[in-house]
Amino acid sequence: MAAGSPELTLALLLTIAVLLALLAGTAAAWLGSLDGATRPAAVLRGGAAFAATLTVCAAFLSVLWR
């Protein structure tokens, strides 16, 4: 792959999207546990935030990549 190839750029953008979603999910789970939620409820909240963030990022990238 060349340094400026579109595949490499897309892979980098997807990696950033996954890391952003991971950060959002972790923050949501941590805030949920601080709120007094049980551990399973906090993990469920974090998973929902991860999935929602990743969905929004993927939709944004699909529109941007056209």
N, C-alpha and C positions, 0 to 999 in steps of 0.2 A: 504494500500500500504506500502510496505517495504521502508526503507530509500534509498536503491540503486536500486529501480525498474526502468526498462526501460521506463515505461509510465511516471513516474515522471520526468525523465531526458528529455524525448521528450517534455513534457509540458513546462519545464523550457527553453529549447532551442527555442521553438516556441514563448514563451513570450519575450525572448531576441530579437528574429528576429522582432517581431511586434514593440517593443520599438525602435529598431534601425531604422526601416522603418519610424516610427513616428518622430523620430529626424531628419532624412533625409528630410522628407516631410516638416516639420516645417522650417528647415533651407532653403530649396529651396523657400518656399513661402516668407520667410522674405527677402532673397536676391533678389527675384523678385520684391518685393515692394520697396526695396532700389534702384533697377535698374530703377524705374519709371513706372513699369507696373501698370495697374489699379488693384483694389482689386480682381475682379473676375478672371483676368488673373493670378494674383499671387496665388490665391487659386487653380486654375487649374494646374499651374506649380507644386505646392506643392503636389497635388493629384497624378499627374503623377510620381513624384519622389517617393512618398510613395508606389505606386503600383509597380513601377520598382524595388525598393529596396526589397519589400516583395517577389516579384517573384524570384529574384536572391537568396535571403536567403532561400526560400522554396526549390528551385532547389538544392542548396548546401546541405541542410539538407537531402533531399531525396537521394542524392548520398552518403552522409556521413552515413546515417542510414542503408544502406544495409548490 
